[in-house]
Amino acid sequence: MYHTVSLNMSLPGFIHLFNTQLGTVQWIVTGFTLAAGVIAPVTGYAIDRFGGKRLFLFALAGVNLCAVLCALSWNIYALIVFRVLQGIFCGLLQPLSLAMIYQLLPEQRRPFAVSVWSFSTVLGTALAPSMSGWLQEYDWHWIFLVTLPIGVVVCLLGARLLPADRCQKRIKLDGAGLTLAAVASLALLLVFGNLQAWGWGSAKAWICLTVGLGCGIGFIVHELRTDAPLLQLRLFRSIPFTVSLIISLILQTSLYAGITFIPLYLADMQGLSALQIALLFLPAAFCLTCATLISGHFYTKFGAGWLILCGGLILVGTTYHFSSLQPDTSLLSIMLWLSLRNTGTGLAMTPATNVGMSAIPEALSGHASALINWLRTIFSAMTISLLTSVFTVRLDGNRQQLLALGHDQSDAAFQTVLYTMSFHDIFIIASVITAVALPLSFLVMHRGDPKRGN
């Protein structure tokens, strides 16, 4: 997950390093996201065809190699190409690692293993942008090389410790399904990744949106009719799986609202550097670690629903609290509320993932994991883009409101008030969306509870 979001705050630095424009540098992130989104649906087929261990070592070696190539990039175009290649390998690795938990571990150890998997995913999302910003100030090559030692060690341990793959199935790749899924992913990620630059009135945006939705509908129809689908969409017949996926996507909205807008606000309104923001997030990262591991430990004792409800309530309350953040709010207060917010995230996210995967037969765990991660990739791109668009809309609306009230636009305080009001609007919206997940938790209230069964 570090490689997925690590460059979001480093784009301005790369503009200076490679003497280029934002529209070009943006493809470091956009190209990676597109590649990861397009390849994710293939994971279920690839696990069945080649085996989890082979695929895991192949994908991890690819991520490590691409990290070295990115660090050796001689211009912006080479960096973009290597980032796209890295996105392909990361797009395989993320769902594959989750699927292997359910294929290799006994049932009683899976909740804790998923909590560790969720922790690494969410922690990378929370800290990677700030870490990359600090590393860029030191030496930009280390943005890509910092994970290499761990990657090499994990690769060696995986080759030694992971059990040998079983006899693999000689199955045919669903070419039509892959084409439809790839085009749908590419079109939707393009439109939402560039929505801020294109705008809703752009012909490019509407063409991509039409193509994406059309191919997405075609993919669904095709997958439900074919005997060997690329992704088993019939998994949605399972109510726990479907509900858990909806909850995860909703919680992700709140998560991305925080990791996108809080660092921006701290940088713009309080003048914090990337390193200072990273340090401010460290206690929150520790709380996230503890809460994630605790949720895995208590999953079978309390059940998924209660943990999701408890974590969701904390997440809703803390997300709404940030709608009252002010430029003079103390850093200690922000740190404490971030820590409490991450506690709620850790309590809720792991059970939401585990309850869905636990409802699926082990033989379909690869398809379930691929489906979850594919939709999360698409949804995260949509979330960031839509929230950014809403923020822009609210800037215009709040500007008109302030002018109507007689405020002077030339006043230095005008922009501060305007930015703060728009920031508040985003977190009010995010808290309302997050609250939708709370009643859904009752639909999985006794999942994972040994007294009620699974």
C-alpha positions, -999 to 999 in steps of 0.1 A, spaced: 0 0 0 30 23 5 37 23 -32 0 29 -40 -3 63 -22 33 73 -15 36 100 -42 4 120 -37 22 147 -17 55 146 -37 41 156 -71 52 193 -67 87 182 -59 89 161 -91 78 190 -112 109 208 -100 132 178 -102 123 169 -138 115 205 -150 80 195 -163 43 203 -158 18 190 -133 -3 174 -161 27 152 -169 38 145 -134 2 135 -124 7 103 -145 31 90 -119 0 85 -97 -26 81 -124 -7 55 -144 0 34 -113 -37 35 -103 -49 26 -138 -25 -3 -140 -35 -17 -106 -72 -13 -113 -70 -30 -147 -50 -60 -135 -69 -66 -102 -97 -87 -118 -72 -112 -132 -60 -122 -97 -87 -149 -91 -79 -166 -124 -41 -162 -119 -43 -179 -84 -63 -208 -98 -40 -211 -128 -5 -206 -114 -9 -211 -76 -7 -186 -48 30 -191 -39 43 -187 -74 21 -157 -81 31 -141 -47 68 -144 -53 65 -132 -89 44 -102 -79 67 -93 -50 98 -96 -71 82 -74 -97 74 -47 -71 110 -48 -58 125 -46 -93 103 -17 -103 112 1 -71 149 0 -82 140 10 -118 119 40 -105 149 51 -84 171 49 -115 147 69 -137 166 94 -159 136 115 -168 99 119 -160 88 96 -188 109 67 -176 96 72 -141 60 70 -154 67 38 -174 83 21 -144 54 32 -121 29 17 -145 48 -16 -144 49 -14 -106 11 -8 -105 6 -41 -124 25 -60 -98 9 -42 -68 -25 -48 -84 -18 -85 -82 -1 -85 -48 -29 -67 -28 -58 -91 -34 -34 -121 -36 -21 -116 -1 -57 -114 13 -67 -146 -6 -37 -165 7 -47 -159 43 -79 -178 37 -62 -205 17 -33 -212 40 -44 -205 76 -69 -224 98 -102 -206 105 -94 -196 141 -62 -178 130 -77 -158 101 -93 -129 120 -59 -119 136 -41 -124 102 -67 -102 85 -62 -75 112 -24 -75 104 -32 -73 67 -57 -45 72 -33 -27 95 -6 -26 69 -30 -15 42 -45 14 62 -13 24 78 4 28 45 -25 49 33 -22 71 64 16 76 65 30 70 30 22 105 15 39 124 44 68 100 45 74 104 8 73 141 12 100 140 38 121 115 19 119 138 -12 134 166 8 163 143 18 168 123 -14 140 115 -38 155 81 -48 147 68 -13 110 73 -19 112 41 -39 141 23 -22 129 26 14 108 -6 11 133 -26 -8 151 -43 21 118 -54 36 106 -65 1 137 -87 -4 135 -103 30 98 -111 26 105 -126 -8 132 -148 6 110 -159 35 81 -165 12 102 -188 -10 113 -207 21 82 -208 43 52 -208 20 39 -243 12 42 -256 -23 13 -249 -46 -12 -276 -53 -18 -290 -87 -32 -260 -107 -62 -260 -129 -58 -259 -166 -85 -233 -171 -90 -210 -200 -88 -172 -194 -120 -154 -199 -107 -131 -226 -140 -113 -232 -145 -107 -195 -109 -94 -191 -114 -70 -220 -146 -56 -207 -133 -53 -172 -100 -37 -183 -118 -11 -205 -144 -4 -178 -116 1 -152 -95 22 -175 -123 45 -185 -137 50 -150 -103 55 -135 -95 80 -162 -126 101 -158 -124 102 -120 -87 106 -119 -89 136 -142 -123 150 -132 -108 180 -115 -89 190 -146 -116 181 -171 -147 192 -153 -182 176 -156 -189 196 -187 -160 181 -206 -167 158 -236 -138 136 -226 -153 131 -191 -187 120 -205 -172 98 -232 -151 80 -206 -180 77 -182 -203 63 -209 -177 38 -221 -169 28 -185 -205 23 -174 -213 5 -207 -184 -19 -205 -192 -24 -168 -228 -34 -175 -215 -56 -204 -190 -72 -180 -217 -81 -155 -240 -96 -181 -212 -116 -196 -198 -129 -163 -233 -141 -152 -237 -160 -185 -203 -177 -190 -194 -210 -174 -158 -199 -165 -160 -162 -155 -130 -140 -148 -147 -130 -115 -174 -149 -97 -201 -122 -95 -225 -147 -80 -206 -141 -48 -230 -112 -44 -257 -137 -36 -241 -140 -2 -257 -113 20 -228 -111 45 -203 -107 16 -223 -80 -1 -231 -61 31 -195 -63 43 -182 -49 10 -207 -20 11 -196 -12 47 -159 -13 36 -165 11 7 -185 35 29 -158 34 57 -132 40 30 -149 73 21 -143 86 56 -107 73 56 -98 90 23 -115 122 35 -91 123 64 -59 113 47 -65 137 18 -78 169 34 -64 169 69 -27 170 57 -37 197 31 -54 218 58 -24 215 81 0 225 54 -21 254 40 -36 268 72 -10 260 98 21 260 76 33 225 86 59 208 66 56 172 53 79 160 81 58 178 108 26 163 94 42 128 94 52 132 130 17 145 139 2 113 124 26 89 142 5 86 174 -26 80 153 -7 53 134 1 36 168 -35 38 178 -45 23 144 -20 -6 150 -35 -13 184 -71 -11 174 -66 -32 143 -49 -60 163 -75 -57 191 -104 -61 166 -87 -93 152 -84 -106 188 -120 -99 198 -136 -108 164 -147 -143 175 -157 -131 210 -180 -102 201 -188 -108 165 -182 -86 135 -213 -64 138 -205 -51 173 -170 -42 164 -181 -25 132 -208 -6 151 -184 5 178 -157 15 154 -182 32 131 -196 53 159 -162 65 168 -154 72 131 -186 91 126 -181 112 157 -145 121 151 -150 128 114 -178 152 123 -155 168 149 -131 178 121 -159 198 106 -152 224 134 -114 225 129 -100 260 129 -66 275 119 -57 281 155 -67 247 168 -38 233 188 -17 205 173 -21 185 205 -59 185 200 -56 175 163 -32 147 173 -56 133 199 -86 134 176 -66 118 148 -56 91 172 -92 85 183 -103 85 146 -78 59 137 -89 38 166 -124 37 151 -110 29 117 -90 0 131 -119 -14 150 -143 -13 120 -123 -20 89 -108 -55 98 -142 -71 108 -158 -57 77 -132 -74 55 -131 -106 75 -169 -112 77 -172 -110 40 -143 -133 32 -154 -158 58 -188 -162 41 -171 -174 9 -159 -210 3 -121 -213 4 -120 -224 -33 -135 -189 -42 -113 -169 -19 -91 -157 -48 -122 -144 -67 -136 -128 -36 -104 -110 -28 -99 -99 -64 -135 -86 -65 -130 -67 -32 -97 -51 -42 -109 -42 -77 -140 -24 -64 -119 -7 -37 -94 6 -63 -122 20 -84 -141 34 -54 -110 51 -39 -103 69 -71 -140 80 -73 -140 91 -37 -109 113 -39 -121 129 -71 -156 135 -60 -146 149 -27 -121 172 -44 -149 183 -68 -173 189 -39 -146 209 -22 -142 231 -53 -179 236 -56 -182 245 -20 -153 270 -24 -174 288 -51 -206 286 -31 -191 298 2 -173 326 -17 -207 339 -29 -221 335 5 -194 355 22 -196 382 -5 -233 384 0 -227 390 37 -205 419 30 -170 404 34 -142 420 15 -125 395 -8 -93 415 -8 -90 410 30 -63 385 40 -86 367 63 -112 361 35 -93 332 20 -87 316 54 -124 317 63 -134 305 28 -110 276 29 -120 266 64 -157 267 56 -152 245 26 -131 221 46 -159 219 72 -184 210 45 -163 181 33 -162 165 67 -199 170 74 -206 152 41 -181 124 50 -196 119 84 -231 116 70 -219 90 44 -201 71 71 -232 70 93 -249 50 66 -227 20 75 -240 19 111 -274 3 105 -258 -21 80 -237 -35 109 -268 -51 123 -271 -73 92 -238 -90 102 -243 -86 139 -236 -122 148 -211 -131 121 -179 -144 137 -197 -149 170 -191 -186 180 -223 -186 201 -244 -179 170 -221 -194 144 -210 -181 110 
